[in-house]
Amino acid sequence: MDNKLYVGNLPYAATEDELKGHFSQAGTVTSVALIKDRATGRAKGFGFVEMATAEEAQKAISMFNGQDFMGRTITVNVARPREERPRNFGDRRGGGGRQNY
């Protein structure tokens, strides 16, 4: 089992320190990352918590999945590996610029 956990349905007001404090009840938290929108900087409502051991990660899932955190029922499970996405910047052949033929 992996030590990195996906945490979903987080309140937008949650901070990384609050999340770390909450998950430290299950063991040693090695990292916390709340995902934010690049354009607005606003939290997207999910993040990742990495525990020190697989046993602590499993304990955190057992303790917190489906439980209340700051008024919201959160989802906690093992994070899937990040999928590589093609760097597609769209079709650059037109749309908006003046074209000289």
C-alpha positions as CSV (number, residue, x, y, z in Angstrom):
1,M,0.0,0.0,0.0
2,D,1.1,3.5,-0.7
3,N,1.5,6.2,1.9
4,K,0.0,9.0,-0.2
5,L,-3.7,9.6,0.4
6,Y,-6.3,11.5,-1.6
7,V,-8.6,13.6,0.5
8,G,-11.8,14.8,-1.2
9,N,-14.8,17.0,-0.3
10,L,-12.7,19.4,1.8
11,P,-14.1,22.7,2.8
12,Y,-12.7,25.5,0.7
13,A,-11.6,27.3,3.9
14,A,-9.4,24.4,5.1
15,T,-5.7,25.1,5.4
16,E,-2.8,22.7,5.1
17,D,-2.0,23.2,8.8
18,E,-5.5,22.2,9.8
19,L,-5.4,19.1,7.6
20,K,-2.0,18.1,9.0
21,G,-3.2,18.5,12.5
22,H,-6.3,16.4,11.8
23,F,-4.4,13.6,10.1
24,S,-1.6,13.6,12.7
25,Q,-4.1,11.8,15.0
26,A,-3.5,8.7,12.8
27,G,0.3,9.0,12.8
28,T,3.2,11.1,11.4
29,V,2.2,13.3,8.4
30,T,5.2,13.8,6.1
31,S,3.5,16.2,3.6
32,V,0.2,18.0,2.9
33,A,-0.8,19.6,-0.4
34,L,-4.1,21.3,-1.0
35,I,-4.9,21.7,-4.7
36,K,-5.7,25.3,-5.8
37,D,-7.0,26.7,-9.0
38,R,-4.2,28.4,-10.9
39,A,-6.2,31.3,-12.2
40,T,-8.0,32.2,-8.9
41,G,-5.8,30.7,-6.2
42,R,-9.0,29.4,-4.6
43,A,-8.9,25.9,-3.1
44,K,-10.5,23.2,-5.3
45,G,-11.8,21.1,-2.4
46,F,-9.3,18.3,-2.5
47,G,-5.8,17.5,-1.6
48,F,-3.2,14.9,-0.7
49,V,-1.7,13.8,2.6
50,E,1.3,11.6,2.8
51,M,1.8,9.5,6.0
52,A,5.1,8.1,7.2
53,T,4.1,4.5,6.8
54,A,1.6,2.4,5.0
55,E,0.2,1.3,8.3
56,E,-0.5,4.9,9.3
57,A,-2.0,5.6,5.9
58,Q,-4.4,2.7,6.4
59,K,-5.2,3.9,9.9
60,A,-6.0,7.3,8.5
61,I,-8.4,5.8,5.9
62,S,-10.1,3.8,8.6
63,M,-10.4,6.8,11.0
64,F,-11.4,9.6,8.5
65,N,-13.1,8.2,5.4
66,G,-16.7,9.2,5.6
67,Q,-16.2,11.3,8.7
68,D,-16.8,15.0,9.4
69,F,-14.0,17.5,8.9
70,M,-14.9,21.2,9.4
71,G,-18.6,20.5,8.7
72,R,-18.1,18.3,5.5
73,T,-18.0,14.6,5.1
74,I,-14.6,13.8,3.6
75,T,-13.4,11.0,1.3
76,V,-10.1,9.5,2.1
77,N,-8.4,6.8,0.0
78,V,-5.1,5.8,-1.5
79,A,-4.0,8.3,-4.1
80,R,-3.7,6.9,-7.6
81,P,-0.5,7.6,-9.5
82,R,-0.6,10.8,-11.5
83,E,-1.5,10.2,-15.1
84,E,0.8,11.8,-17.7
85,R,-1.3,14.0,-19.9
86,P,-0.2,15.1,-23.4
87,R,0.9,18.7,-23.5
88,N,-1.7,19.8,-26.0
89,F,-2.0,23.5,-26.3
90,G,-4.9,23.3,-28.7
91,D,-5.1,23.9,-32.4
92,R,-3.1,26.9,-33.3
93,R,-4.3,27.3,-36.9
94,G,-6.8,30.1,-36.3
95,G,-9.4,31.7,-34.2
96,G,-8.9,35.3,-33.2
97,G,-5.8,36.5,-35.0
98,R,-5.6,38.3,-38.3
99,Q,-4.5,35.9,-41.0
100,N,-2.6,37.1,-44.1
101,Y,-2.9,34.7,-47.0
